[in-house]
Amino acid sequence: MSESQKTAVSTSGAPAAIGPYTQAVRIGNLVYTSGQIALDPASGQIVAGGIAEQTTRVLENLQAVLGAAGTDLAHAVKTIVFLKDMNDFAAMNAVYAAYFAPAGVVPPARSTVEVARLPKDSLVEIEVIATV
């Protein structure tokens, strides 16, 4: 792949893109994911439960997309977290830490913002930039 060639990344392990976007784009040694919400890739439905369950599903979706691009969460350099309710921050952060900050891993830079509404009324959406 040439250093400037933009390549779509796609996997059945995460919800299919519905609309004019891709699950992720790889250019050079960087991967930019689209935001993932808590959709179960098999059913296409938001997973049952609260913020912990939804954050887990979002991160599993992101793992699948990054895996299809040849990388993983340990190579994430930046994330953006969108929360429906900032009161869910601590519970989201506990799940997030297990995925992004296990012992010995430098966690990515992160921004977290509260938003008025997310697709399918999800409680959380996360996007990632990672190295390959």
C-alpha positions as CSV (number, residue, x, y, z in Angstrom):
1,M,0.0,0.0,0.0
2,S,1.4,3.4,-0.9
3,E,1.9,5.8,2.0
4,S,-0.9,8.1,0.8
5,Q,-3.4,5.5,-0.4
6,K,-6.7,5.5,1.5
7,T,-8.1,2.0,2.1
8,A,-11.5,1.1,3.5
9,V,-11.5,-1.4,6.4
10,S,-14.4,-3.7,6.9
11,T,-15.3,-6.7,9.1
12,S,-18.4,-8.7,9.8
13,G,-17.3,-8.7,13.5
14,A,-18.7,-5.2,13.9
15,P,-21.9,-3.5,12.7
16,A,-21.9,-2.9,8.9
17,A,-21.7,0.7,7.8
18,I,-25.1,2.0,6.9
19,G,-24.6,5.1,4.8
20,P,-21.8,6.9,3.0
21,Y,-19.0,5.9,5.4
22,T,-16.8,2.9,6.2
23,Q,-16.1,1.2,9.5
24,A,-12.5,2.5,9.3
25,V,-10.0,4.0,6.9
26,R,-6.3,3.1,6.8
27,I,-3.8,5.5,5.4
28,G,-0.1,4.7,5.8
29,N,0.4,3.3,9.3
30,L,-2.7,5.0,10.7
31,V,-6.2,3.7,11.1
32,Y,-9.2,6.0,11.8
33,T,-12.3,4.3,12.9
34,S,-15.8,5.6,12.5
35,G,-17.6,6.0,15.8
36,Q,-19.0,2.7,17.2
37,I,-22.2,2.4,19.2
38,A,-23.4,-0.6,21.2
39,L,-24.9,-2.5,18.2
40,D,-24.6,-6.2,18.3
41,P,-23.2,-7.1,14.9
42,A,-25.3,-10.2,14.6
43,S,-28.7,-8.8,15.5
44,G,-28.2,-5.1,14.6
45,Q,-29.8,-4.1,17.8
46,I,-28.5,-2.1,20.8
47,V,-27.3,-4.5,23.5
48,A,-29.4,-4.9,26.6
49,G,-28.2,-3.3,29.8
50,G,-26.7,0.0,30.9
51,I,-23.5,2.0,30.2
52,A,-21.2,-0.9,31.3
53,E,-22.7,-3.3,28.9
54,Q,-22.9,-0.8,26.1
55,T,-19.3,0.3,26.6
56,T,-18.2,-3.3,26.5
57,R,-20.0,-3.9,23.1
58,V,-18.6,-0.7,21.7
59,L,-15.1,-1.7,22.6
60,E,-15.6,-5.2,21.2
61,N,-16.8,-3.7,17.9
62,L,-13.7,-1.4,17.9
63,Q,-11.4,-4.4,18.5
64,A,-12.9,-6.2,15.5
65,V,-12.5,-3.2,13.3
66,L,-8.9,-2.6,14.4
67,G,-8.2,-6.3,14.0
68,A,-9.4,-6.2,10.4
69,A,-7.0,-3.3,9.8
70,G,-4.0,-5.2,11.3
71,T,-3.8,-3.5,14.7
72,D,-5.5,-3.5,18.1
73,L,-6.5,-1.3,21.0
74,A,-3.0,-1.4,22.5
75,H,-1.9,0.6,19.4
76,A,-4.6,3.3,19.9
77,V,-3.1,6.8,20.1
78,K,-6.3,8.9,20.4
79,T,-9.9,8.2,21.3
80,I,-13.0,10.4,21.4
81,V,-15.8,9.3,23.7
82,F,-19.3,10.6,23.3
83,L,-21.6,10.1,26.3
84,K,-25.3,10.7,26.4
85,D,-25.0,11.5,30.2
86,M,-21.7,12.6,31.8
87,N,-23.0,11.0,35.0
88,D,-22.1,7.7,33.3
89,F,-18.4,8.7,33.1
90,A,-17.1,6.6,36.0
91,A,-18.9,3.4,34.9
92,M,-17.8,3.9,31.3
93,N,-14.3,4.7,32.4
94,A,-14.0,1.5,34.4
95,V,-14.8,-0.6,31.3
96,Y,-12.6,1.6,29.1
97,A,-9.6,1.2,31.4
98,A,-9.8,-2.6,31.2
99,Y,-9.6,-2.4,27.4
100,F,-7.2,0.5,26.9
101,A,-5.0,0.6,30.0
102,P,-4.1,-3.0,31.1
103,A,-0.8,-3.2,33.0
104,G,2.2,-2.1,30.9
105,V,0.1,-0.4,28.1
106,V,0.3,3.4,27.6
107,P,-3.4,4.5,27.3
108,P,-4.3,6.7,24.3
109,A,-5.0,10.4,24.6
110,R,-8.7,10.9,25.0
111,S,-11.4,13.5,24.8
112,T,-14.8,12.8,26.4
113,V,-17.9,14.9,25.7
114,E,-21.6,14.8,26.6
115,V,-23.9,15.0,23.7
116,A,-27.6,15.6,23.3
117,R,-28.3,12.3,21.4
118,L,-26.5,9.4,19.8
119,P,-27.6,7.1,16.9
120,K,-30.3,4.6,18.0
121,D,-30.3,6.4,21.4
122,S,-27.1,4.6,22.4
123,L,-25.6,5.7,25.7
124,V,-22.0,5.8,24.4
125,E,-20.1,6.1,21.1
126,I,-16.3,5.8,20.8
127,E,-14.0,6.4,17.8
128,V,-10.3,5.5,17.7
129,I,-7.1,6.5,15.9
130,A,-4.5,3.8,16.0
131,T,-1.1,2.9,14.5
132,V,-0.5,-0.3,12.6
